[in-house]
Amino acid sequence: MTVGIWTFSFDGEKISEVRAAAREVESLGFTALWFGEYRGREAFTQAALLLEATTTLTVATGIARFSERSAATAEAAGRTLAEAYPGRFTLGLGGHRSGGEGTALQDYLDAMDAADLHFAAGSASGSRPRRLLAALGPKMLKLAATRADGAHPYFVPPEHTAFARETMGPDAYLAVEQAVVLDADPVKARQIAREHVAGYVRLAAHQRTNLRRLGYTEEDLSDGGSDRLVDAIVAYRNENEVADRIRAHFDAGADHVCIQVLGDGPEIPVDGWRRLAPLVL
């Protein structure tokens, strides 16, 4: 059971500051650094820059969007990073294309496995990074357990972690994202948490479907999310609540929890990472 950092803040900062932030995450003792890919830096390129800037830290894509590159390109890039930084790169894959649940991603995985790659003997051809899928529902979770090394659920409460573990079985790797707010003003902290939840329940149909599956009602999903839903998705009252929430994910079957510190601006939340380190490591 390990704890990492998850962030969407890198694309708005200079790469020198991003690399410095990665070194900070490593020095604080977190085991992994996760970052999203969305209209910013290309995921594999940024992963390489972060891996080069650190020495022991695992760098993980959370997630690399499979719609943005061919399967052969993703397979080649992942193997190259796995060879250059053994055991330190995790490839989280996900995204959305037309078709049934999991069908497009399953086809993509087939194409990755069938990629006609040519490496020198003993080099990247024998290396493959840990591969995780952005999985929420039962079909995707089963795909993650059978065609990858496990799953990386995002925007989920601990009850989903229990559901994911039961669905995937005991051996699949389960790395769960948990959003937190550390603002000392409780009113402001709750506002930040609510804005985070509102963005997903209004715009992400797959997240709404997943929440309904867990028993959340249309009332919970309306007006940007009910108090019940905000409290379930974001830990925001104090550092002890954050520690308790992480423990709840582990008790539910998670192998790894990556913390996303939310703020009221785009800055890299290094201060929040520093505050959390003594409590969760």
N, C-alpha and C positions, 0 to 999 in steps of 0.2 A: 504494500500500500504506500503510494508516493503522492506528493503534492507538487503541482506545477503552476505556471502562470499562463493565462490566456489573454490575448489582447487584440483589439482592432485599431489601436492607436498609432501603429507604425507608419502607415502611408502618409500621414500628415506631417511627418518629421524628416529631417535630413538623415541620410543613411549613417552618417557618423554618430548621430545621437541614438539611432536605433541600435547600432552595434554596441555603443556604450551601455545602453539599457540592458542588452543581452548579458553583458559582463556583470552588470549589477544583479540580475536574476541569478546568475551562477554563483556569485560571491555570497548571496543571501542564503544559499543552500537549497533552493528549489531544484527539482530534478529535471524539469522540462520547461520549454518555452514554446507556446502555441500561438499562432497568428492566423488571422483570416485572410482570404483572398477575395477582394471585391473592388474592381475598378482602380486598382493601385499597382503596386509592384507585383511582378510575376512571381509565383509562389516558390518555384524551385530555385530561381536566382536569389531571392531573398534568403531562403534557407541556407544556401551555400555561403552567403555573406555572414550570416549569424553563426554558422558552424565554424567558419574560419576565425571569427572574433573571439571564440570561447575554446575551452579545452576539454571539459567533461560534460557540458550541458547537452541534453537531448533537445533537438529542434524538431517541431512537429507542425505540419500544415493542418489547419483546422477550419476550413478544409481547402484543399486544392480542387478547383472546379473542373470536373472532367469535360465540361462543354468547351473549355478554353484551349484544349490541346488534343492532339491525336493520342490514341492509346500507346502507340509505339514511342512517341516522344516522352510521355509520362513514365513508361517503363524504363527507357534509357536514362532519363534524368534521375529517377529514383535509384537505379542500380549504380550510377556514377557516384551519387552522394553516399550510398552505402559502402562503396569501396573506399572512397576518400576518407570517410569518417565512420569507421566500423561501430555499429551499435548505437549511433548517436542521431540517426535521422528516422523519423516516423512519418510515413505518408498517409495522411488523412485525406480520403477522397469523397466527393459528394457533388451535389448539384441537381439540376432538374432539366429533363427533356421530355418531349411528348412520349406517350406510351404508358403501359401499366406500371404499377409500383415495382421498382427494382429491375424492370426489363431492360431499360437503356443502360443502367449501370452494370448489369450482368453481362450484357453484350460487350461493354467496354472492358470489363475484366477478362473476358474471353480473348479480346483482341490484345490486351496487354500480355497475357500468357503466351499468345501465338506470335508475338512480335519477332521479326527476323533480325536479330541484333548480332553484331560481329565485334567481339572484344578479344583481346589477346588471352591466351590460355592462362587461367589462374587469376584473371583480373575481375572486372565488374560482371562478367557473365555468370559468375557463381555467387554474386552478392545480390540480395534483395532486402530492402528495408521492411520493417514492420508495416503492414498495410491494414489500416482501419477504415471503416465505412461510416459515413454520417447516417446513422440508422435510428429510427424512432419506432415504426410499426413492426408487427411480427414478421412480415415477409422480408423486410430489409434487415432486421436483426438476425434472422436465420441465414440470410445471404452473407452477412458479416461473419457469422460463425463458421460457415462452410466454405466460403470463397476468399476470405481474408483472415487476418489474425484476430479480428474483433471489431468493436464499434466505438464510435465517438459521438455519443448523444449530446445535443446542445439545447439549452433552454428547457431543462427538465428538472422536476422535483425528485426527491429520494424515492418516492413510490414508483417512478418510472425506472429508476435504477434497479429496484427489486424485480420489476417486470422484465427488464432487459436481461438480467442475470438468469431468471427462470427460463426465458425464451432461448437464450444462446447456450445454456449449459455452463458447467463449472470451468471449462478450459479456455474459453474465448476471453481475450483481453478486453476490459471495459474501462474506458477513459471518459469521464463525465465532466462537462463544463458546469461551473457554478458561478453565477453573478453575485457580486457583493457591492455594498456601498458603505463607506467608512466616514461619511460626513458627520461631524459632531452635532449639527443641528438636526434633530429628529424629523422636523417638518420638511426640511430640504432633502434629507436622505430619502424619505418616503416619496417625495416628488420625483427624484432622480430614478428611483426604482420603478415608479409607475410609468414614467416616460419610456423606460427600457421595455417594459412589458407591453405597453400600448403599441409600440412599433411593430412587434411581432404578431400580436393578435389581430391587428388591423390589416397587415400586409402579407403574412405568411400562412397560406391555407394549410400547408402540411403541419404547421405548429398547432393551429386550431383543431385539426383532426386528431392530433396526438393528445391534446388536452381533453377533448371530448372522450377519447378512449379511456382516460384516467378518471373520468367521472365529473369533470368540470362542465357546467351547464352553459347555456346561451347567455344567461345572466352574468356568469363569471367572465364571459368573453366580450360583453358589450361595454361601450363607453371606455375603451382602453384597458379593461380588466378590473375585476372586483378586488376588494381588499384581500379576500381569501387567496386569489390567484397571485397577486403581487407578493404576499407573504410567502407563498409556496415557491415562487421562482427566484426571488432575490432575498438574500440575507442582508439586512441593512441596519439593525438596531445598534449593534456594538460588535466588537471583535469576538466576544465569547459566543455570540449567536453564529458568527461565521465558523468558528471552530466546531460548534455543535452540528451545524449543517454539513460540514465536511465529514464529520464522524458518522452522521446519518447515512451519507452515501456509501461510506465504507461498510457500515453495518448491513446495508442493503445489497452489497456484493460488488462494489466498484474496486478495481485494482488501482486506479489513479484518478485524482480529482484535480482539474486545472481551474484556477480561480481567475475570473474576469472582474477586475476592480473597475467599477463605473464611477464617473465623475460628471461634473457639469460643464466640461470643456473637452477639447480634443487632445490635450497634452498626455504624454506618456505618464501613467500613474505610479511613478517610482516611489513616492512617499507612502502610498498605500501598500505597495509590496513590502517596504521596510517595516511597516506597522504589523503586517500579518506574519512575517517570518518567525518571530519568537513564539507565536501562538500555535502555529500549525506544523512546525518542523520538530 
